[in-house]
């Protein structure tokens, strides 16, 4: 497949929403991008206030701000959480962890 439905920014948001304690390296490996690119995307998402990061020991803890509106005229009236909840990535992650 030569294209995907979501951009790398979307993939990072989905991953961080499901794995809030992931390292940038883990994000990069899961999505198939370089650590440098993953770090740049996380920084851009934080700058746009879609994600915040808080230091937790030697790692960061990420919070995805689901209540923010989507910055796309075609999706006016929708919030980030509408997309994230629709895909239910958190539930899938929990099922994988429990062996379901």
N, C-alpha and C positions, 0 to 999 in steps of 0.2 A: 504494500500500500504506500503510495507516495504522498499522501496527505492525511491529516488528522482533523477531527472536528474542533478540537481546542488547541489554542496556541500553547507554547511552553509556559507562559504566564498562567494560563488556566490549569495546566497540569501541576504546576508548583502549588497553586492555591488548593487544588483538590488533595494533593499529597499532604500538605501541611495541616489541612483541616482534619485529615484522618490520622496523622502522625505528628502531633504538635511538639514532640520532643526530638524529632529527627535532626540529625546533623546535616549540614549543607552537602556533605559527601554522600550521605544516604539519599537525599533528595536527588542529587545528580545521577547516582547509579540507578535509582528507581525509574527515572524519567528518560534516561539515556542521553544526558547532556553533560558538558564538562562542569567541574566544580566552579570554575570561574564564571561560567554562564549562569549556573544556579545561584551563586552569590549575588551576581548582578541583578537577576530577576527578583530575588528576595529583597534586596535593597530598594528596587523600584517599587515593589508592592508595599514595602514599609513606608516609603516616601509618599505614596498615594493613599496611605492610611488603610489599605485593605488588610494589612498584617502588622502586628506589633510583636516585638521580640523582647523577652525579659531574660536576663542572665539567671541560670539555675545551676550553680556550681561551675563546672567546666563546659556546660552546654547552654544552648538557648532554648527557651520555651516559646513557641509561637502561638499567637492567638489570631485567628482569622475573623475579621469583623463582618459577620454575616448580614448585618443590617444596612450596610452601605448600598446605595443604588448602583446599578451596573452602568458603566460609562460607555453606553452604546445607544445611539438614537433608535435602533430597531428594537431595543429591549427596555425602552422607557417604561417606568412604573414597576420594574422588577428589581429585586434586591439580590445581592450575591447569595444570600441564604436560600433563595428560591431555587437557584441552580444547584447549589450544594446539597440541599435536602432532597431534591428530585433525583439525584444520582445516588444518594444514601451510601456514600463511601465509608462512613464511620461504621455502619452496620455490617458491611461486607468485611471490613478489617477485623471487627470483633468475631465474626463467624470464622474467619481464617485462623485467628488465634485460638479459637475453641475447637478447631478441627471439624467444623460443620461443612 
